[in-house]
Amino acid sequence: MTGARQNVISEASGNTTNFKRYRQFYIAPDIDLTKIKTRSRSLKTIFGVFGFLKFPAPTVEFNGNGKTKFYWLYF
């Protein structure tokens, strides 16, 4: 949703565009690298440092238009 009450966009050329707003919900697995068991201190450190990153994963989108989409990889 780009506008507070409406989505009318005025361009410099004087054209206006009005498009329908809708909600989107995404469901995807979240991989927690710190839960990977390892004896190596260096790997534990690496997993801890990069644990905040979100890796592309299969995702399902549910939107306000009543449509469901599947993405093989999505950020």
Contact map, one row per residue, 1 for C-alpha under 8 A:
111100100000000000001110000000000000000000000000000000000000000000000000000
111100100000000000001000000000000000000000000000000000000000000000000000000
111111110000000000000000000000000000000000000000000000000000000000000000000
111111100000000000000000000000000000000000000000000000000000000000000000000
001111100000000000000000000000000000000000000000000000000000000000000000000
001111110000000000000000000000000000000000000000000000000000000000000000000
111111111000000011111000000000000000000000000000000000000000000000000000000
001001111100000111100000000000000000000000000000000000000000000000000000000
000000111110000111000000000000000000000000000000000000000000000000000000000
000000011111011110000000000000000000000000000000000000000000000000000000000
000000001111111100000000000000000000000000000000000000000000000000000000000
000000000111111000000000000000000000000000000000000000000000000000000000000
000000000011111000000000000000000000000000000000000000000000000000000000000
000000000111111100000000000000000000000000000000000000000000000000000000000
000000000111111110000000000000000000000000000000000000000000000000000000000
000000011110011111000000000000000000000000000000000000000000000000000000000
000000111100001111100000000000000000000000000000000000000000000000000000000
000000111000000111110000000000000000000000000000000000000000000000000000000
000000110000000011111000000000000000000000000000000000000000000000000000000
000000100000000001111100000000000000000000000000000000000000000000000000000
110000100000000000111110000000000000000000000000000000000000000000000000000
100000000000000000011111000000000000000000000000000000000000001110000000000
100000000000000000001111100000000000000000000000000000000000001100000000000
000000000000000000000111110000000000000000000000000000000000111100000000000
000000000000000000000011111000000000000000000000000000000000111000000000000
000000000000000000000001111100000000000000000000000000000011110000000000000
000000000000000000000000111110000000000000000000000000000011100000000000000
000000000000000000000000011111000000000000000000000000001111000000000000000
000000000000000000000000001111100000000000000000000000001110000000000000000
000000000000000000000000000111110000000000000000000001000000000000000000000
000000000000000000000000000011111000000000000000000001100000000000000000000
000000000000000000000000000001111111000000000000001000000000000000000000000
000000000000000000000000000000111111000000000011011000000000000000000000000
000000000000000000000000000000011111100000010011001000000000000000000000000
000000000000000000000000000000011111100000000000000000000000000000000000000
000000000000000000000000000000011111110000000000000000000000000000000000000
000000000000000000000000000000000111111000000000000000000000000000000000000
000000000000000000000000000000000001111110110000000000000000000000000000000
000000000000000000000000000000000000111110010000000000000000000000000000000
000000000000000000000000000000000000011111110000000000000000000000000000000
000000000000000000000000000000000000011111111000000000000000000000000000000
000000000000000000000000000000000000000111111100000000000000000000000000000
000000000000000000000000000000000000010111111110000000000000000000000000000
000000000000000000000000000000000100011111111111000000000000000000000000000
000000000000000000000000000000000000000011111111100000000000000000000000000
000000000000000000000000000000000000000001111111110000000000000000000000000
000000000000000000000000000000001100000000111111111000000000000000000000000
000000000000000000000000000000001100000000011111111000000000000000000000000
000000000000000000000000000000000000000000001111111100000000000000000000000
000000000000000000000000000000001000000000000111111110000000000000000000000
000000000000000000000000000000011100000000000011111110000000000000000000000
000000000000000000000000000000000000000000000000111111000000000000000000000
000000000000000000000000000000000000000000000000011111100000000000000000000
000000000000000000000000000001100000000000000000000111110000000000000000001
000000000000000000000000000000100000000000000000000011111000000000000000001
000000000000000000000000000000000000000000000000000001111100000000000000111
000000000000000000000000000110000000000000000000000000111110000000000001111
000000000000000000000000000110000000000000000000000000011111000000000111110
000000000000000000000000011110000000000000000000000000001111100000000111110
000000000000000000000000011100000000000000000000000000000111110000011110000
000000000000000000000001111000000000000000000000000000000011111000011110000
000000000000000000000001110000000000000000000000000000000001111101111000000
000000000000000000000111100000000000000000000000000000000000111111110000000
000000000000000000000111000000000000000000000000000000000000011111100000000
000000000000000000000100000000000000000000000000000000000000001111100000000
000000000000000000000000000000000000000000000000000000000000011111110000000
000000000000000000000000000000000000000000000000000000000000011111111000000
000000000000000000000000000000000000000000000000000000000001111001111100000
000000000000000000000000000000000000000000000000000000000001110000111110000
000000000000000000000000000000000000000000000000000000000111100000011111000
000000000000000000000000000000000000000000000000000000000111100000001111110
000000000000000000000000000000000000000000000000000000001110000000000111110
000000000000000000000000000000000000000000000000000000011110000000000011111
000000000000000000000000000000000000000000000000000000011110000000000011111
000000000000000000000000000000000000000000000000000001111000000000000000111
